[in-house]
Every structure is written in structure tokens, then in C-alpha cells.
Amino acid sequence: MNSTSLATDLRKNESFENFGCGNIDNNIPFIEFNRNELGEITSINYYLDERELEKQVFYENSEISKIRYYQNNKVRKINEYKLGLLIESKIYDKEGFSKYQIKYEYDNLNRINNIVKIVNNKEYAIKYVYDSLGRIILRRIYVDLIEQFFQEYKYDILDNLIEYSDSNQHIRVENYVDNKLSTYRIIDRKEKEIFVKNKFKSGKYVCTTLTTEGHDIIEKNEYYVDNVMLKKPMASLEDFDLIISQLKPKEETNFVKNVGNSNIKVDNVLDEYIKVKIFPISLRKRVLYNLSLKVNV
């Protein structure tokens, strides 16, 4: 039978940090240690002032194995760990019903190589491949085990991201200025090319010149300097959600995108699955549309 000891003032409990439980939260002034017959800690309960349970931390072999988070005395999240690594999160709504589940897999260097999110019986997944320097060089996105699209990355010897490719486009960086994107080329799957040249003055962004088929347009939009496709990918839940939140049902293969004052129907591979409000393909389409108007005049 487990024995229990109560620390009535957490902030005066000097042994707290020695158990590897993180920083003391002034909003959680009470904790409760549960021990086995050998005196080893099996779990720690954290309470609010009103004696409302905030979270429970469970241990196996002196390592955290599970953390339960509570709100209004109901479980809102459960994290499970193995060898110090988060392997699963279960999220619950305020009524205590399951909302979604996230699973993590790791390679032999403890890097995330697969994230799976299960929502409403639908499974979304991203698999990550690394190079010998630990940089992500490939992401594959799946829905219900069916691959939807891929993203490939290449780097130079200075660790700059210099190439990006997916099923719809290829971006090749030609130059950085003070670690900022200066010039690069966007080539779509039909081999149409846009040359992007960013202008800076005293280190500050001024404007961008976009050239295709011998015609130029000038825009002022810092997106061209801060191109999300040319950001180094991260194996994280935030990175995962950014991509997965843009997925469209596969049956919606055509949709109308407002470009300026016109409606352009798009039906290429990436557009079938991506709502383009975040991804740069939307700006690329607008550029191509504006330039096509200029070419056809």
C-alpha cells in the first residue's frame, strides 16, 4: 500500500526540485507525494489553493511515465512518456470527452520522425527524414495512410536552406544578403519561372521585383523576404498543425480562389489539398495572374 506525505507549502519544500518536476508555480501551493513500500515516489499530485487538483505526475523507475492535467476536476490532457520522451498526448474537452490524440515516434537519435494526429476517426501523419547533420530533408504528409504530398529541402555548407520542392513547385535560392533572402527562382510543375529579387536599403526591405517571361512587376510585401517555404522545417506539433490545418478533403479537387477582382479556378495537385491562405502558392498565383494580364495586353 502506498504511503502519502503532504507538503502544505510547496514554495518551502526544498526537495521539490530534486525530483525533476520543473519550476515551482506560485499558483500551485500544495503537493502530495505518493510512495511505494521502498519509499520511492510513484506519483506527485499538484493542487490549487482551493485543494482543486491541477495535475498528477506518475513515475516508473524514477522517470516520468505519465502526466495528467486537470481543469475543474476533470481531465483535460494526458501525456505519456517513455525513456524521457513524449510518445502520446490525449486531449479532452471541458466535459471530459476525447477531442483528439497525438502520437510521436523517434529514430535512434531521439529525433521525431513521425507525428500522428487522430481527430474524429481520421488519421493525419507527417514523416520526417534527416540528413547526417540532423537537418530535415524530407517531409511526407499522409491522411489515413495515403500520401497526399511531399516537401524536400536542400542546404548549403553554411546551413542555409537553398532549395525547396514539392509536387507543385521548385524554389531555388541564388543569394542571401545579411542572412536575408535576396534572389531566388520559383519554377512550377509546368516549368514556368518567376525570378524574385528583393531590394534592401541600409539593411531594411524596400520592395520586390518579380520577373517572368521578360516582364516585371514591383511589389512591396515582406512575404518575399520571409517566404515560409524557405524556412527551415521543424519536427514539432506547431509545424504539424500549420500543415495539417491546411488540408482539404480530396474530393474537393477544384475550388475558386479570389485573385484581385477575378475568380480563378485552380485544379493542380497541391491546390487539391491545401487551403492556400498561408502557403505562398497563393501569392505565386496572384503574381502569375497579374503578369499574364500584362503579357496579354
C-alpha positions in Angstrom: 0.0 0.0 0.0 1.3 3.4 -0.9 2.1 5.9 1.8 1.3 9.6 1.4 3.0 12.7 2.7 1.6 16.2 2.3 3.7 19.3 1.8 1.4 22.2 2.9 3.6 24.9 1.5 5.2 23.9 -1.9 7.4 27.1 -2.0 9.2 26.0 1.2 9.7 22.4 0.1 13.4 22.2 -0.9 13.1 18.6 -2.1 10.7 19.6 -4.9 13.4 20.5 -7.4 15.4 17.3 -6.7 12.5 15.2 -8.0 12.9 16.8 -11.5 9.4 18.3 -11.6 10.4 21.6 -13.1 9.9 25.1 -11.7 7.6 25.9 -8.8 4.4 27.6 -9.8 3.1 30.1 -7.2 -0.4 29.2 -8.2 0.0 25.6 -7.1 0.9 25.9 -3.4 0.1 22.3 -2.3 1.6 19.0 -3.4 1.2 15.4 -2.3 3.9 12.7 -2.6 2.8 9.1 -3.1 5.4 6.4 -2.3 5.7 2.7 -2.5 6.9 0.3 0.2 10.6 1.1 -0.6 9.9 4.8 -0.2 10.2 5.6 -3.9 8.0 8.2 -5.3 5.3 6.8 -7.6 3.4 10.0 -8.2 3.0 13.6 -7.2 -0.3 15.5 -7.0 -0.4 19.2 -7.5 -3.3 21.2 -6.0 -4.6 24.8 -6.3 -5.4 26.9 -3.2 -8.9 25.5 -3.1 -7.5 22.0 -3.0 -8.5 21.5 -6.6 -6.3 19.0 -8.4 -4.2 20.7 -11.1 -2.1 17.8 -12.3 -0.7 14.4 -11.4 2.8 13.3 -12.3 3.5 9.5 -12.4 6.9 7.8 -12.2 8.4 4.5 -13.2 12.0 3.7 -12.3 12.5 7.3 -11.2 11.4 8.6 -14.6 8.2 10.4 -15.5 5.9 8.0 -17.2 2.6 10.0 -17.4 1.2 13.4 -16.6 -2.5 14.1 -16.2 -3.7 17.7 -16.4 -7.0 18.8 -14.8 -9.4 21.7 -15.0 -12.5 22.0 -12.8 -11.7 18.5 -11.5 -11.9 16.9 -15.0 -9.0 15.5 -17.0 -8.1 17.8 -19.9 -4.9 16.2 -21.1 -2.8 13.1 -20.6 0.8 12.9 -21.7 2.6 9.6 -21.7 6.4 9.3 -21.8 9.0 6.5 -22.5 12.6 6.9 -21.6 12.0 10.6 -21.1 10.4 11.2 -24.5 6.8 12.2 -25.1 5.1 9.4 -27.0 1.4 10.2 -26.8 -1.0 13.1 -25.8 -4.7 12.7 -25.3 -6.7 15.9 -25.3 -10.2 16.1 -23.7 -12.9 18.8 -23.8 -14.3 20.5 -20.8 -16.9 17.8 -20.3 -14.2 15.2 -20.2 -14.8 13.6 -23.7 -12.0 12.8 -26.0 -11.2 15.6 -28.6 -8.1 14.2 -30.3 -5.0 12.1 -29.8 -1.4 12.7 -30.9 1.4 10.1 -31.1 5.1 10.6 -31.6 7.7 8.3 -32.9 11.5 8.7 -32.7 14.6 7.5 -34.5 17.7 6.0 -32.8 19.0 9.5 -32.1 15.7 10.5 -30.3 14.6 12.8 -33.2 10.9 12.9 -34.1 10.5 11.0 -37.3 6.7 10.6 -37.3 3.8 12.6 -35.8 0.3 11.2 -36.0 -2.9 13.1 -35.0 -6.2 11.3 -34.8 -9.3 13.5 -34.9 -12.9 12.2 -35.4 -11.6 8.8 -36.5 -9.4 10.4 -39.2 -5.6 9.9 -39.1 -3.2 12.6 -40.2 0.5 12.0 -40.2 3.8 13.6 -41.2 7.0 11.6 -41.5 10.4 13.3 -41.3 13.7 12.3 -42.8 17.0 13.8 -41.6 20.4 14.2 -43.1 23.7 13.3 -41.4 23.8 16.8 -39.8 20.3 16.4 -38.2 18.5 18.7 -40.7 15.1 17.8 -42.1 15.5 17.0 -45.8 12.1 15.4 -46.5 8.5 15.6 -45.1 5.8 13.3 -46.3 2.2 14.1 -45.4 -0.5 11.4 -45.1 -4.2 11.2 -44.5 -5.5 7.7 -43.4 -2.2 6.2 -44.5 -2.4 7.6 -48.0 0.3 10.1 -49.0 -1.0 13.5 -50.0 2.1 15.4 -50.9 5.8 15.7 -50.0 8.3 18.5 -49.3 12.0 18.3 -50.0 14.8 20.6 -48.7 18.4 21.1 -49.5 21.1 23.1 -47.7 24.5 24.7 -48.5 27.7 24.2 -46.5 26.7 27.3 -44.4 23.5 25.6 -43.3 21.3 28.0 -45.4 18.2 26.5 -47.0 18.8 26.8 -50.7 16.2 24.6 -52.4 12.6 23.6 -51.7 10.5 21.2 -53.8 7.0 19.7 -53.6 4.7 18.2 -56.2 3.7 21.6 -57.4 6.8 23.8 -57.4 10.6 24.1 -57.0 12.2 27.0 -55.4 16.0 27.6 -55.8 17.7 30.3 -53.8 20.5 32.2 -55.6 21.6 34.6 -52.9 21.3 35.8 -49.3 22.2 39.3 -48.1 22.9 39.6 -44.4 21.1 36.3 -43.9 18.0 37.6 -45.7 16.6 36.2 -48.9 17.8 38.3 -51.7 17.2 36.4 -55.0 15.5 33.1 -55.8 13.6 31.4 -58.6 10.1 29.8 -58.3 9.5 27.1 -61.0 6.1 25.5 -61.2 5.4 22.0 -62.5 4.8 23.4 -66.0 8.3 24.8 -66.0 7.0 28.4 -65.7 9.5 30.5 -63.8 9.3 33.6 -61.6 12.5 35.3 -60.7 12.3 37.1 -57.3 14.7 39.9 -56.4 14.3 41.7 -53.1 15.8 45.2 -52.7 17.2 46.4 -49.4 18.5 49.8 -48.3 20.6 50.2 -45.1 19.6 46.6 -44.2 15.8 47.4 -44.5 13.5 45.8 -47.0 12.3 48.2 -49.8 10.5 46.2 -52.4 10.5 43.1 -54.6 10.8 42.8 -58.4 9.2 39.8 -59.9 10.1 38.8 -63.4 8.6 36.2 -65.7 8.5 35.8 -69.5 10.5 39.0 -69.8 8.0 41.2 -67.9 8.5 42.8 -64.4 6.1 43.8 -61.7 7.2 45.5 -58.4 5.5 44.7 -55.1 6.1 45.6 -51.5 5.4 42.6 -49.5 7.8 41.2 -46.9 6.5 37.8 -47.5 9.0 37.6 -50.4 11.8 38.0 -47.8 10.1 35.8 -45.2 9.0 33.1 -47.6 7.5 30.3 -45.4 8.5 27.7 -47.9 12.2 28.7 -47.4 12.0 28.4 -43.6 13.9 25.5 -42.1 11.3 22.9 -41.2 10.8 21.8 -37.6 9.6 18.4 -36.3 7.1 19.9 -33.8 3.4 19.9 -33.1 3.2 23.6 -34.2 4.8 22.7 -37.5 2.5 19.8 -37.9 -0.7 21.8 -37.1 0.4 24.5 -39.6 0.4 22.0 -42.4 -2.4 19.7 -41.4 -4.8 22.7 -40.8 -4.5 23.5 -44.5 -5.6 20.0 -45.7 -8.7 19.9 -47.8 -10.9 16.8 -48.5 -9.6 15.0 -51.5 -12.9 15.1 -53.3 -12.8 18.9 -53.4 -10.4 18.8 -56.3 -11.4 22.2 -57.7 -12.2 25.4 -55.9 -12.4 29.0 -56.8 -9.8 31.3 -55.4 -10.2 35.1 -55.5 -7.3 36.8 -57.1 -7.6 40.5 -57.2 -11.1 41.2 -58.6 -11.2 38.0 -60.7 -12.1 34.4 -59.9 -9.5 31.8 -60.9 -10.4 28.1 -60.9 -7.4 26.1 -59.8 -7.0 22.3 -60.0 -3.4 21.4 -59.6 -2.0 18.8 -57.3 -1.2 20.9 -54.2 -4.4 23.0 -54.5 -6.5 19.9 -54.2 -5.3 19.5 -50.6 -4.2 22.9 -49.4 -6.2 26.0 -48.5 -3.7 28.5 -49.7 -4.3 31.3 -47.2 -0.9 30.6 -45.6 1.2 28.9 -48.2 3.0 31.1 -50.8 1.3 29.3 -53.7 -1.5 31.9 -53.3 0.9 34.8 -53.9 2.5 32.9 -56.7 -0.9 32.5 -58.4 -1.6 36.2 -58.0 1.8 37.1 -59.5 1.3 34.8 -62.5 -2.2 36.2 -62.9 -1.0 39.8 -62.8 1.8 39.1 -65.1 -0.4 37.2 -67.6 -2.6 40.3 -67.8 0.4 42.4 -68.6 1.7 39.9 -71.2 -1.6 39.7 -73.0 -2.1 43.5 -73.3 
